[in-house]
């Protein structure tokens, strides 16, 4: 859903991406460099607090604006789109949604302005979707909590300044056994571990968070004891729209590159886009992009109206993420041998796309969520 105000924001994101991101994409990718300085610039643009109210230092924009910004940035570099999404919809949004006023005033303004980079810790080595069995524990000791454990596959685990971390405060498998805390870098025992050497999204830092007898004041607890998993599910509902938007950006970037190349590449005296085999691929790609947009718009509409959108968010994430893998694969095919080289952008879209079917709930988990919602109806 776009209106004149949306278009101004879209144009600002597009120009920023071309000016500040495009020249560095392959260097960041090859070296797995997380460009911390860029995220401070993004904060100055308002892109680190997109959904945060202006009184807390944010841009106060809509979910439609948020999706459009992620989309535009991801058409240039999905790695940067992923990091913007993780910072905004997971870390910052969790504090915004479940923190008390004092906590919001303490942490949200610095996150929203990009002075501080945030992380969000749920996944562990032995518990991904089975979060009820997490090994990270928090034990109360007077006015403090002692946290032990580790989280992995955490975006910004090394460069992040604070992290919203899910812990287990009850027995394994028990109901209401999870509680959420904000941990700040510099707390004794709170460190980072191994940085992952990834297939794609290589400029978006992914590593371990390690907690060894970290003592956290009770004032750092978000919400009530035992509400952690409920909070996480709510945050992931919105986060799925983020990954759908990221997927859409990849789809558009790969499609636009393939379309341009197919018009320029000549074989047997004509552009390859005129051959039915290529033309049909382009038709399928364009249709999948439009379908992704419509699913994302519907999820955003519900989110904006504070309506339940668990199924619609899962549908958007499921379809858009699978579509971006298919579209980037077809884009490489249209480029032929050139598509397999790093001289053209489609090989990176191809590598980056796969994460979208895994992060913030695999495709299989989205189907599980959708199936459960169908049966509820």
Residue frames relative to the residue before (quaternion, step in Angstrom):
aa qw qx qy qz dx dy dz
X 1.0000 0.0000 0.0000 0.0000 0.00 0.00 0.00
X 0.0285 0.8210 -0.5658 0.0712 3.56 -0.56 1.17
X 0.0222 -0.7534 0.6570 0.0117 3.54 -1.16 0.75
X 0.7478 -0.4070 0.2433 0.4647 3.63 -1.20 0.15
X 0.6440 0.5139 -0.3322 0.4592 3.60 1.01 -0.75
X 0.6209 0.5315 -0.3356 0.4683 3.58 1.04 -0.78
X 0.6555 0.5456 -0.3140 0.4172 3.57 0.94 -0.92
X 0.6135 0.5403 -0.3462 0.4603 3.59 1.08 -0.70
X 0.6687 0.4914 -0.2882 0.4779 3.57 0.97 -0.92
X 0.6331 0.5334 -0.3207 0.4602 3.57 1.00 -0.86
X 0.6673 0.5012 -0.3005 0.4617 3.57 0.92 -0.92
X 0.6333 0.5274 -0.3301 0.4603 3.58 1.02 -0.77
X 0.6579 0.4977 -0.3038 0.4765 3.59 0.97 -0.86
X 0.6481 0.5308 -0.3113 0.4486 3.58 0.99 -0.88
X 0.6863 0.4805 -0.2840 0.4662 3.57 0.87 -0.95
X 0.6315 0.5243 -0.3325 0.4644 3.59 1.00 -0.79
X 0.6620 0.5173 -0.3085 0.4460 3.58 0.92 -0.93
X 0.6798 0.4851 -0.2960 0.4636 3.57 0.92 -0.85
X 0.7130 0.4725 -0.2521 0.4526 3.56 0.99 -0.87
X 0.8252 0.2948 -0.1098 0.4691 3.57 0.77 -1.08
X 0.7479 0.3980 -0.2131 0.4866 3.59 1.16 -0.51
X 0.6552 0.5763 -0.3242 0.3654 3.59 0.76 -1.07
X 0.6818 0.5006 -0.3267 0.4217 3.67 0.81 -0.80
X 0.7537 0.4196 -0.1945 0.4669 3.61 1.16 -0.55
X 0.3792 0.7888 -0.4475 0.1838 3.59 1.27 -0.25
X 0.7515 0.4082 -0.2422 0.4582 3.57 0.64 -1.05
X 0.6015 0.5454 -0.3633 0.4568 3.60 1.09 -0.60
X 0.6622 0.4906 -0.3026 0.4788 3.58 0.89 -0.91
X 0.6588 0.5200 -0.3064 0.4491 3.56 0.98 -0.85
X 0.6849 0.4983 -0.2869 0.4475 3.57 0.80 -1.00
X 0.7769 0.3532 -0.1698 0.4928 3.56 0.97 -0.90
X 0.3487 -0.7483 0.4791 0.2983 3.58 1.32 -0.04
X 0.2818 0.7786 -0.5039 0.2457 3.55 0.99 0.91
X 0.2224 -0.7449 0.6143 0.1352 3.54 -0.87 0.98
X 0.2619 -0.8252 0.4812 0.1375 3.62 -0.31 1.23
X 0.2271 -0.8230 0.5084 0.1125 3.55 0.24 1.31
X 0.6485 0.5376 -0.3272 0.4282 3.61 0.91 -0.89
X 0.6027 0.5670 -0.3545 0.4355 3.58 1.07 -0.70
X 0.6827 0.4988 -0.2977 0.4433 3.58 0.96 -0.82
X 0.5768 0.5270 -0.3818 0.4937 3.57 1.19 -0.36
X 0.6293 0.5146 -0.3233 0.4844 3.60 1.08 -0.72
X 0.6324 0.5251 -0.3250 0.4677 3.56 1.00 -0.80
X 0.6097 0.5483 -0.3382 0.4618 3.56 1.12 -0.68
X 0.6440 0.5153 -0.3118 0.4717 3.58 1.02 -0.79
X 0.6563 0.4989 -0.2995 0.4803 3.58 1.18 -0.59
X 0.5136 -0.6371 0.4217 0.3905 3.58 1.24 -0.36
X 0.5322 0.6768 -0.3746 0.3441 3.57 1.30 0.03
X 0.6262 0.5087 -0.3572 0.4707 3.60 1.25 0.11
X 0.7522 0.2322 -0.1688 0.5931 3.55 1.35 -0.05
X 0.0422 0.8700 -0.4902 0.0330 3.53 1.03 0.88
X 0.7803 0.3406 -0.1601 0.4996 3.58 0.89 -0.97
X 0.5276 0.6548 -0.3933 0.3719 3.57 1.30 -0.14
X 0.5128 -0.6490 0.4601 0.3225 3.63 -0.89 0.86
X 0.6207 -0.5826 0.3806 0.3610 3.56 -1.12 0.71
X 0.6395 0.5460 -0.3414 0.4199 3.60 1.02 -0.71
X 0.7048 0.3852 -0.2641 0.5339 3.60 1.26 -0.23
X 0.6777 -0.5394 0.2737 0.4182 3.55 1.22 0.51
X 0.5763 0.6229 -0.3623 0.3855 3.57 1.28 0.04
X 0.6441 -0.5287 0.3980 0.3836 3.54 -1.36 -0.03
X 0.2972 -0.7987 0.4808 0.2061 3.59 1.23 -0.41
X 0.3766 0.7443 -0.4710 0.2871 3.57 1.07 0.72
X 0.5921 -0.5890 0.4301 0.3428 3.55 -1.34 0.21
X 0.6507 -0.4932 0.3906 0.4252 3.56 -1.30 0.16
X 0.5843 0.5591 -0.3716 0.4559 3.59 1.16 -0.54
X 0.6417 0.5071 -0.3167 0.4803 3.58 0.99 -0.84
X 0.6290 0.5527 -0.3216 0.4421 3.55 0.98 -0.91
X 0.6735 0.4922 -0.2846 0.4724 3.57 0.87 -1.00
X 0.6621 0.5137 -0.3136 0.4465 3.60 0.93 -0.86
X 0.6389 0.5181 -0.3260 0.4659 3.60 1.03 -0.77
X 0.6528 0.5007 -0.3123 0.4751 3.60 0.91 -0.91
X 0.6246 0.5532 -0.3145 0.4527 3.56 0.99 -0.91
X 0.7118 0.4677 -0.2699 0.4491 3.59 0.70 -1.08
X 0.6629 0.4973 -0.3080 0.4673 3.60 0.88 -0.92
X 0.6953 0.5003 -0.2759 0.4362 3.59 0.93 -0.93
X 0.5565 0.5830 -0.3978 0.4384 3.58 1.19 -0.32
X 0.6997 0.4188 -0.2466 0.5237 3.57 1.23 -0.50
X 0.7807 -0.1368 0.1012 0.6012 3.60 0.90 -0.93
X 0.3340 -0.7741 0.5063 0.1814 3.60 -0.31 1.24
X 0.5651 0.6039 -0.3879 0.4069 3.62 1.11 -0.56
X 0.6833 0.4642 -0.2798 0.4892 3.55 0.94 -0.90
X 0.6123 0.5461 -0.3405 0.4593 3.58 1.06 -0.73
X 0.6438 0.5286 -0.3118 0.4570 3.56 1.01 -0.84
X 0.6851 0.4837 -0.2922 0.4597 3.58 0.87 -0.90
X 0.6151 0.5251 -0.3443 0.4769 3.60 1.04 -0.73
X 0.6596 0.5158 -0.3036 0.4546 3.58 0.95 -0.91
X 0.6722 0.5027 -0.3054 0.4496 3.60 0.86 -0.93
X 0.6584 0.5093 -0.3049 0.4628 3.57 0.97 -0.86
X 0.7303 0.4507 -0.2397 0.4540 3.57 0.83 -1.02
X 0.8181 0.3338 -0.1696 0.4364 3.57 0.45 -1.20
X 0.7107 0.4209 -0.2675 0.4962 3.60 1.12 -0.48
X 0.7918 0.3351 -0.1969 0.4711 3.59 0.26 -1.22
X 0.7434 0.4180 -0.2463 0.4605 3.58 0.50 -1.20
X 0.6850 0.5020 -0.2915 0.4402 3.56 0.87 -0.94
X 0.6007 0.5591 -0.3647 0.4400 3.60 1.09 -0.64
X 0.6708 0.4694 -0.2984 0.4905 3.59 0.92 -0.87
X 0.6443 0.5367 -0.3148 0.4446 3.56 1.00 -0.85
X 0.7233 0.4501 -0.2413 0.4648 3.58 0.96 -0.87
X 0.8363 0.2445 -0.0790 0.4844 3.60 0.89 -0.89
X 0.5486 0.6041 -0.4072 0.4103 3.58 1.24 -0.05
X 0.4650 -0.6232 0.5265 0.3437 3.58 -1.22 0.39
X 0.7330 -0.4427 0.2692 0.4408 3.59 -1.24 0.22
X 0.6441 0.5246 -0.3224 0.4538 3.57 0.97 -0.81
X 0.6628 0.4978 -0.3019 0.4709 3.58 0.98 -0.86
X 0.6307 0.5287 -0.3314 0.4613 3.58 0.98 -0.81
X 0.6915 0.4789 -0.2803 0.4625 3.56 0.87 -0.94
X 0.6396 0.5390 -0.3203 0.4447 3.58 1.14 -0.62
X 0.8426 0.2539 -0.0845 0.4674 3.59 0.77 -1.03
X 0.6525 0.5805 -0.3378 0.3510 3.60 0.90 -0.84
X 0.6523 0.5259 -0.3643 0.4065 3.69 0.76 -0.79
X 0.6828 0.4756 -0.3000 0.4664 3.61 0.90 -0.83
X 0.6216 0.5101 -0.3357 0.4906 3.60 1.15 -0.58
X 0.6893 0.5165 -0.2784 0.4249 3.56 0.88 -0.99
X 0.7233 0.4135 -0.2373 0.4995 3.58 1.11 -0.63
X 0.5313 -0.6707 0.3875 0.3430 3.58 1.27 0.06
X 0.4223 0.6889 -0.4854 0.3338 3.58 1.21 0.21
X 0.7576 0.2099 -0.1011 0.6097 3.54 1.23 -0.65
X 0.2454 -0.7536 0.5944 0.1360 3.57 -1.01 0.87
X 0.2460 -0.8233 0.5040 0.0880 3.56 -0.80 1.04
X 0.1840 -0.7445 0.6322 0.1102 3.52 -1.33 0.53
X 0.1937 -0.7616 0.6099 0.1022 3.58 -1.28 0.37
X 0.1033 -0.8564 0.5059 -0.0007 3.58 -0.52 1.16
X 0.1088 0.7753 -0.6130 0.1063 3.55 -0.55 1.22
X 0.7263 0.4721 -0.2496 0.4329 3.57 0.71 -1.15
X 0.0940 -0.7764 0.6216 0.0449 3.55 -1.13 0.79
X 0.7257 -0.4402 0.3028 0.4334 3.56 -1.31 0.23
X 0.8103 0.2565 -0.1186 0.5133 3.58 0.89 -0.88
X 0.7480 0.2922 -0.2071 0.5587 3.59 1.26 0.03
X 0.0555 -0.7729 0.6321 0.0046 3.52 -0.60 1.19
X 0.8078 0.1669 -0.0634 0.5617 3.54 0.09 -1.32
X 0.6620 0.4878 -0.3002 0.4834 3.60 1.18 -0.55
X 0.0096 0.8673 -0.4971 0.0223 3.55 0.75 1.11
X 0.5643 0.6209 -0.3828 0.3866 3.60 1.18 -0.44
X 0.7150 0.4218 -0.2508 0.4979 3.57 1.25 -0.37
X 0.2615 0.8107 -0.4970 0.1653 3.59 1.20 0.34
X 0.4345 -0.7292 0.4832 0.2143 3.52 -1.13 0.77
X 0.5668 0.5906 -0.3909 0.4208 3.60 1.20 -0.36
X 0.0802 -0.8325 0.5481 -0.0088 3.57 -0.60 1.15
X 0.1478 -0.7413 0.6453 0.1102 3.52 -1.29 0.52
X 0.0768 -0.7976 0.5982 -0.0040 3.56 -0.72 1.13
X 0.4071 -0.7371 0.4853 0.2354 3.56 -0.75 1.05
X 0.0099 0.7666 -0.6413 0.0310 3.53 -1.08 0.87
X 0.7986 -0.1738 0.0683 0.5722 3.57 0.09 1.30
X 0.7914 -0.2306 0.2120 0.5249 3.56 -0.73 -1.11
X 0.6699 0.4474 -0.2987 0.5117 3.56 1.27 0.26
X 0.2747 -0.7044 0.6231 0.2003 3.51 -1.43 0.20
X 0.2415 -0.7488 0.5993 0.1478 3.57 -1.06 0.76
X 0.1216 -0.8262 0.5501 0.0029 3.55 -0.53 1.26
X 0.0174 0.7815 -0.6221 0.0445 3.53 -0.99 0.99
X 0.5260 0.6242 -0.4719 0.3332 3.54 -1.06 0.77
X 0.2964 -0.7355 0.5760 0.1985 3.55 -1.31 -0.25
X 0.1966 -0.7386 0.6348 0.1135 3.52 -1.24 0.66
X 0.0889 -0.8072 0.5779 0.0805 3.58 -1.01 0.65
X 0.7613 0.2969 -0.3136 0.4837 3.50 -1.41 0.44
X 0.3699 0.7453 -0.4714 0.2924 3.57 1.03 0.82
X 0.3866 -0.7188 0.5370 0.2133 3.55 -0.74 1.11
X 0.8434 0.1104 -0.1478 0.5047 3.57 -0.92 1.09
X 0.2573 0.8022 -0.5078 0.1801 3.60 1.15 0.47
X 0.7187 0.4205 -0.2507 0.4939 3.61 1.04 -0.69
X 0.7873 0.3526 -0.1703 0.4763 3.58 0.74 -1.05
X 0.5234 0.6508 -0.4095 0.3672 3.58 1.22 -0.30
X 0.4063 -0.7302 0.5063 0.2130 3.56 -1.10 0.75
X 0.7816 0.0137 -0.0320 0.6228 3.57 1.22 -0.46
X 0.1770 -0.7867 0.5857 0.0823 3.54 -1.24 0.48
X 0.2997 -0.6836 0.6337 0.2030 3.52 -1.17 0.74
X 0.0460 -0.8475 0.5259 -0.0560 3.57 -0.44 1.26
X 0.3161 -0.7264 0.5851 0.1734 3.54 -0.97 0.98
X 0.0418 -0.7987 0.6003 0.0001 3.58 -0.90 0.94
X 0.4159 -0.6657 0.5453 0.2943 3.56 -1.29 0.26
X 0.0675 -0.8052 0.5892 -0.0002 3.55 -0.75 1.12
X 0.7063 0.3531 -0.2591 0.5561 3.58 1.29 0.27
X 0.7154 -0.4207 0.3172 0.4589 3.56 -1.27 -0.18
X 0.6206 -0.5382 0.4165 0.3895 3.57 -1.22 0.55
X 0.8358 0.1983 -0.1637 0.4852 3.55 -0.88 1.00
X 0.5311 0.6288 -0.4162 0.3864 3.59 1.24 -0.18
X 0.5298 -0.6002 0.4782 0.3612 3.57 -1.19 0.45
X 0.8391 0.1409 -0.1324 0.5084 3.55 -1.21 0.62
X 0.3722 0.7597 -0.4547 0.2785 3.56 0.91 0.94
X 0.6738 0.4914 -0.2844 0.4729 3.60 1.26 0.17
X 0.0494 -0.7824 0.6208 -0.0009 3.56 -1.08 0.83
X 0.3241 -0.7779 0.5202 0.1386 3.57 -1.04 0.85
X 0.0609 -0.7919 0.6076 0.0030 3.56 -1.05 0.89
X 0.3421 -0.6773 0.6034 0.2451 3.52 -1.31 0.44
X 0.0917 -0.7898 0.6062 0.0190 3.56 -0.74 1.11
X 0.2302 -0.7786 0.5721 0.1162 3.56 -0.99 0.86
X 0.5239 -0.6178 0.4799 0.3369 3.54 -1.03 0.79
X 0.6845 0.4259 -0.3493 0.4776 3.54 -0.93 0.94
X 0.5163 0.5995 -0.4323 0.4326 3.57 1.23 -0.25
X 0.5246 -0.6450 0.4410 0.3382 3.63 -0.81 0.90
X 0.8076 0.2611 -0.2173 0.4821 3.55 -0.89 1.02
X 0.6409 0.4947 -0.3260 0.4881 3.59 1.28 -0.15
X 0.1442 0.8100 -0.5417 0.1722 3.56 -0.28 1.30
X 0.4576 -0.6456 0.5353 0.2954 3.52 -1.41 0.03
X 0.2933 -0.7589 0.5576 0.1648 3.53 -1.20 0.56
X 0.8491 -0.1927 0.1467 0.4694 3.50 -1.24 -0.62
X 0.3426 -0.7039 0.5870 0.2065 3.53 -1.02 0.90
X 0.4172 -0.7311 0.4864 0.2343 3.57 -0.82 1.01
X 0.2992 -0.7176 0.6045 0.1737 3.57 -1.08 0.84
X 0.0756 -0.8898 0.4495 -0.0237 3.53 0.08 1.37
X 0.6259 -0.5238 0.4457 0.3678 3.51 -1.38 0.41
X 0.8074 -0.0217 0.0782 0.5843 3.56 0.82 -1.05
X 0.7435 0.3756 -0.3028 0.4630 3.55 -1.35 -0.11
X 0.2138 0.8605 -0.4441 0.1284 3.53 1.15 0.70
X 0.6529 0.4877 -0.3280 0.4778 3.61 1.19 -0.32
X 0.6066 0.4822 -0.3600 0.5195 3.57 1.31 0.02
X 0.3766 -0.7839 0.4565 0.1878 3.52 -0.35 1.32
X 0.0053 -0.7843 0.6191 -0.0390 3.56 -0.91 1.01
X 0.2042 0.7826 -0.5588 0.1833 3.58 -0.71 1.06
X 0.6318 -0.5153 0.4209 0.3978 3.54 -1.38 -0.15
X 0.1938 -0.6832 0.6785 0.1879 3.49 -1.39 0.39
X 0.1031 -0.8120 0.5742 0.0164 3.58 -0.76 1.03
X 0.0709 -0.7965 0.6005 0.0015 3.55 -0.90 1.01
X 0.0014 0.8041 -0.5898 0.0743 3.53 -0.53 1.26
X 0.8058 -0.2342 0.0901 0.5364 3.56 -0.12 1.37
X 0.1968 0.7849 -0.5534 0.1973 3.56 0.90 0.98
X 0.2172 -0.7778 0.5800 0.1070 3.58 -0.72 1.08
X 0.0548 -0.8174 0.5710 -0.0524 3.53 -0.59 1.26
X 0.4481 -0.6836 0.4938 0.2968 3.63 -0.79 0.92
X 0.5829 -0.5854 0.4273 0.3672 3.57 -1.12 0.62
X 0.5755 0.5983 -0.3708 0.4163 3.60 1.19 -0.45
X 0.6347 0.5140 -0.3223 0.4786 3.60 1.32 -0.21
X 0.5094 0.6333 -0.4267 0.3966 3.59 1.27 0.07
X 0.2594 -0.7638 0.5754 0.1349 3.58 -0.90 1.00
X 0.8341 0.0673 -0.0785 0.5418 3.58 -0.57 1.12
X 0.7136 -0.4566 0.3310 0.4156 3.53 -1.33 -0.22
X 0.6024 -0.5235 0.4543 0.3958 3.55 -1.29 0.41
X 0.7942 0.3036 -0.2352 0.4710 3.56 -0.91 0.96
X 0.6430 0.5547 -0.3208 0.4196 3.60 1.25 -0.21
X 0.3748 0.7949 -0.4345 0.1971 3.57 1.29 -0.06
X 0.7026 0.4657 -0.2893 0.4537 3.56 0.80 -0.99
X 0.6107 0.5427 -0.3390 0.4665 3.58 1.08 -0.73
X 0.6420 0.5120 -0.3144 0.4764 3.57 0.99 -0.84
X 0.6620 0.5272 -0.3076 0.4349 3.56 0.87 -0.97
X 0.6474 0.5174 -0.3224 0.4574 3.60 0.95 -0.85
X 0.6420 0.5204 -0.3182 0.4645 3.56 1.01 -0.80
X 0.6606 0.4976 -0.3004 0.4752 3.57 0.96 -0.89
X 0.6633 0.5099 -0.3083 0.4528 3.59 0.96 -0.81
X 0.5453 0.5995 -0.4040 0.4242 3.61 1.11 -0.51
X 0.7130 0.4178 -0.2435 0.5077 3.55 0.89 -0.96
X 0.6168 0.5737 -0.3349 0.4222 3.56 1.08 -0.74
X 0.6006 0.5685 -0.3591 0.4325 3.57 1.12 -0.61
X 0.6028 0.5310 -0.3576 0.4761 3.56 1.11 -0.63
X 0.6089 0.5623 -0.3438 0.4414 3.60 1.05 -0.76
X 0.6951 0.4595 -0.2792 0.4772 3.57 0.86 -0.96
X 0.5944 0.5422 -0.3611 0.4716 3.58 1.12 -0.59
X 0.6608 0.4977 -0.3012 0.4743 3.60 0.98 -0.85
X 0.6135 0.5342 -0.3241 0.4829 3.57 1.07 -0.78
X 0.6511 0.5149 -0.2978 0.4714 3.57 0.97 -0.90
X 0.6387 0.5323 -0.3174 0.4560 3.56 0.99 -0.86
X 0.6446 0.5216 -0.3194 0.4586 3.58 0.97 -0.82
X 0.6334 0.5148 -0.3218 0.4798 3.58 1.02 -0.82
X 0.6459 0.5294 -0.3167 0.4496 3.57 0.92 -0.94
X 0.6886 0.4785 -0.2860 0.4637 3.57 0.85 -0.95
X 0.6513 0.5238 -0.3222 0.4446 3.57 0.93 -0.87
X 0.6842 0.4784 -0.2797 0.4741 3.57 0.92 -0.93
X 0.6527 0.5208 -0.3078 0.4561 3.57 0.97 -0.87
X 0.6770 0.4978 -0.3032 0.4494 3.59 0.83 -0.96
X 0.6421 0.5114 -0.3206 0.4728 3.58 1.02 -0.78
X 0.6755 0.4932 -0.2920 0.4639 3.58 0.94 -0.89
X 0.6387 0.5267 -0.3261 0.4564 3.59 0.98 -0.82
X 0.6571 0.5087 -0.3031 0.4664 3.58 0.90 -0.95
X 0.6759 0.4923 -0.2951 0.4623 3.57 0.88 -0.95
X 0.6698 0.5204 -0.3097 0.4298 3.60 0.92 -0.88
X 0.6410 0.5034 -0.3253 0.4794 3.57 1.19 -0.46
X 0.7026 0.4741 -0.2518 0.4671 3.57 1.13 -0.71
X 0.6652 0.5205 -0.2933 0.4478 3.57 1.06 -0.81
X 0.1413 -0.8031 0.5772 0.0426 3.57 -0.73 1.11
X 0.0767 0.7526 -0.6520 0.0503 3.52 -1.10 0.84
X 0.8408 0.0578 -0.0798 0.5323 3.57 -0.97 0.90
X 0.7393 -0.4760 0.2248 0.4199 3.55 0.99 0.90
X 0.7761 0.2481 -0.1903 0.5476 3.63 1.16 0.18
X 0.6403 -0.5193 0.3976 0.4029 3.55 -1.29 0.37
X 0.5311 -0.6649 0.4134 0.3239 3.60 -0.93 0.83
X 0.5571 0.6028 -0.4012 0.4065 3.62 1.18 -0.37
X 0.6194 0.5524 -0.3423 0.4405 3.58 1.22 -0.34
X 0.5756 0.5537 -0.3886 0.4594 3.57 1.24 -0.22
X 0.5573 -0.6561 0.3916 0.3249 3.57 -0.84 0.97
X 0.6085 0.5721 -0.3584 0.4172 3.60 1.00 -0.77
X 0.7010 0.4289 -0.2551 0.5095 3.58 0.99 -0.85
X 0.6432 0.5435 -0.3220 0.4327 3.58 0.95 -0.89
X 0.6413 0.5150 -0.3208 0.4697 3.58 1.02 -0.78
X 0.6213 0.5305 -0.3453 0.4618 3.60 1.00 -0.75
X 0.6610 0.5056 -0.3055 0.4627 3.57 0.92 -0.90
X 0.6336 0.5321 -0.3229 0.4595 3.58 1.03 -0.81
X 0.6612 0.5007 -0.2988 0.4721 3.57 0.95 -0.87
X 0.6442 0.5274 -0.3167 0.4545 3.59 0.98 -0.86
X 0.6731 0.4995 -0.2952 0.4586 3.59 0.88 -0.96
X 0.6512 0.5178 -0.3128 0.4583 3.58 1.01 -0.80
X 0.6549 0.5057 -0.3088 0.4691 3.59 0.97 -0.83
X 0.6222 0.5287 -0.3386 0.4676 3.58 1.06 -0.70
X 0.6660 0.4944 -0.3040 0.4687 3.58 0.91 -0.88
X 0.6465 0.5103 -0.3205 0.4679 3.60 0.96 -0.80
X 0.6275 0.5273 -0.3299 0.4684 3.59 1.01 -0.79
X 0.6469 0.5328 -0.3143 0.4460 3.57 0.92 -0.92
X 0.6809 0.4994 -0.2930 0.4485 3.58 0.90 -0.93
X 0.6495 0.5050 -0.3149 0.4733 3.59 0.99 -0.78
X 0.6537 0.5048 -0.3058 0.4736 3.58 1.00 -0.84
X 0.6375 0.5335 -0.3256 0.4505 3.60 0.96 -0.85
X 0.6572 0.5093 -0.3157 0.4572 3.58 0.96 -0.85
X 0.6529 0.5000 -0.3135 0.4748 3.59 0.95 -0.85
X 0.6475 0.5174 -0.3138 0.4632 3.60 1.00 -0.82
X 0.6294 0.5439 -0.3379 0.4404 3.58 0.95 -0.84
X 0.6692 0.4867 -0.2921 0.4795 3.56 0.92 -0.91
X 0.6445 0.5297 -0.3154 0.4523 3.58 0.97 -0.90
X 0.6617 0.5189 -0.2955 0.4535 3.58 0.94 -0.93
X 0.7273 0.4134 -0.2230 0.5004 3.57 1.10 -0.74
X 0.4452 -0.7166 0.4283 0.3240 3.57 1.33 0.23
X 0.4104 0.6810 -0.4875 0.3608 3.55 1.06 0.84
X 0.6129 -0.5499 0.4157 0.3863 3.55 -1.19 0.49
X 0.0402 0.8200 -0.5670 0.0673 3.58 -0.79 1.03
X 0.1943 0.8148 -0.5236 0.1556 3.57 1.14 0.61
X 0.7091 0.4447 -0.2691 0.4765 3.59 0.81 -0.97
X 0.6808 0.4995 -0.3007 0.4434 3.57 0.86 -0.93
X 0.6337 0.5174 -0.3288 0.4718 3.59 1.05 -0.72
X 0.6561 0.5043 -0.3027 0.4728 3.57 1.00 -0.85
X 0.6369 0.5252 -0.3239 0.4622 3.59 1.02 -0.80
X 0.6588 0.5079 -0.3089 0.4611 3.57 0.92 -0.92
X 0.6728 0.4939 -0.2936 0.4661 3.57 0.93 -0.92
X 0.6533 0.5250 -0.3021 0.4542 3.57 0.92 -0.95
X 0.7375 0.4278 -0.2581 0.4543 3.57 0.66 -1.06
X 0.6990 0.4900 -0.2899 0.4328 3.58 0.76 -1.04
X 0.6659 0.5041 -0.3152 0.4507 3.61 0.99 -0.78
X 0.6627 0.4739 -0.3113 0.4892 3.59 0.95 -0.80
X 0.6322 0.5415 -0.3301 0.4451 3.58 1.04 -0.78
X 0.6695 0.5051 -0.3254 0.4369 3.61 0.92 -0.81
X 0.5975 0.5337 -0.3612 0.4772 3.59 1.14 -0.56
X 0.6724 0.4965 -0.2903 0.4659 3.58 0.92 -0.95
X 0.6803 0.4957 -0.2919 0.4542 3.58 0.91 -0.92
X 0.6763 0.4754 -0.3070 0.4715 3.59 0.90 -0.82
X 0.6012 0.5443 -0.3501 0.4688 3.59 1.15 -0.63
X 0.6776 0.4778 -0.2871 0.4797 3.57 0.91 -0.91
X 0.6086 0.5533 -0.3561 0.4435 3.59 1.08 -0.66
X 0.6307 0.5118 -0.3258 0.4838 3.59 0.99 -0.81
X 0.6492 0.5284 -0.3122 0.4494 3.59 0.97 -0.87
X 0.6488 0.5129 -0.3176 0.4638 3.59 0.98 -0.80
X 0.6673 0.4820 -0.2926 0.4866 3.59 1.05 -0.73
X 0.3142 -0.7598 0.5094 0.2541 3.58 1.18 -0.47
X 0.8427 -0.1153 0.1008 0.5162 3.57 -1.00 -0.81
X 0.6192 0.5511 -0.3451 0.4403 3.58 1.06 -0.71
X 0.6238 0.5654 -0.3331 0.4246 3.57 1.09 -0.66
X 0.6546 0.5129 -0.2989 0.4681 3.55 1.25 -0.43
X 0.6374 0.5125 -0.3221 0.4769 3.57 1.30 -0.04
X 0.5294 -0.6409 0.4618 0.3094 3.55 -1.27 0.42
X 0.4752 0.6656 -0.4391 0.3720 3.57 1.28 0.19
X 0.7414 0.2985 -0.1780 0.5740 3.57 1.26 -0.35
X 0.5897 -0.6661 0.3394 0.3055 3.60 -1.01 0.78
X 0.5912 0.6454 -0.3791 0.3005 3.60 1.06 -0.56
X 0.5957 0.5650 -0.3912 0.4158 3.61 1.06 -0.52
X 0.6453 0.5024 -0.3258 0.4744 3.59 1.11 -0.63
X 0.6166 0.5164 -0.3509 0.4795 3.60 0.97 -0.73
X 0.6254 0.5516 -0.3210 0.4490 3.57 1.04 -0.83
X 0.6943 0.4590 -0.2732 0.4823 3.60 0.91 -0.91
X 0.6796 0.5097 -0.2888 0.4415 3.57 0.95 -0.89
X 0.6116 0.6276 -0.3464 0.3347 3.57 1.03 -0.82
X 0.6431 0.5872 -0.3444 0.3506 3.58 0.90 -0.87
X 0.5836 0.5943 -0.3735 0.4083 3.59 1.06 -0.68
X 0.6194 0.5881 -0.3457 0.3885 3.59 1.04 -0.76
X 0.6767 0.4683 -0.2986 0.4832 3.61 1.14 -0.49
X 0.6953 0.4514 -0.2524 0.4991 3.59 1.33 -0.11
X 0.7154 0.4918 -0.2680 0.4179 3.59 0.73 -1.07
X 0.8406 0.1197 -0.1472 0.5074 3.55 -1.15 0.83
X 0.7697 -0.2928 0.1360 0.5508 3.54 1.02 0.88
X 0.3914 -0.7406 0.5001 0.2198 3.57 -0.57 1.17
X 0.6916 -0.4373 0.3672 0.4422 3.55 -1.33 0.17
X 0.6541 0.5266 -0.3170 0.4409 3.56 0.98 -0.84
X 0.6377 0.5073 -0.3220 0.4820 3.59 1.06 -0.73
X 0.6240 0.5292 -0.3486 0.4573 3.61 1.01 -0.73
X 0.6424 0.5105 -0.3225 0.4719 3.58 0.99 -0.78
X 0.6236 0.5371 -0.3292 0.4629 3.56 1.07 -0.78
X 0.6564 0.5076 -0.2995 0.4710 3.58 0.95 -0.92
X 0.6668 0.4980 -0.3003 0.4661 3.58 0.88 -0.96
X 0.6565 0.5244 -0.3119 0.4435 3.58 0.92 -0.88
X 0.6527 0.5097 -0.3084 0.4681 3.57 0.99 -0.85
X 0.6629 0.5053 -0.3064 0.4598 3.57 0.98 -0.86
X 0.6114 0.5460 -0.3461 0.4564 3.58 1.06 -0.71
X 0.6922 0.4810 -0.2787 0.4602 3.57 0.90 -0.96
X 0.5828 0.5711 -0.3734 0.4413 3.60 1.14 -0.54
X 0.6774 0.5158 -0.2858 0.4397 3.55 1.06 -0.83
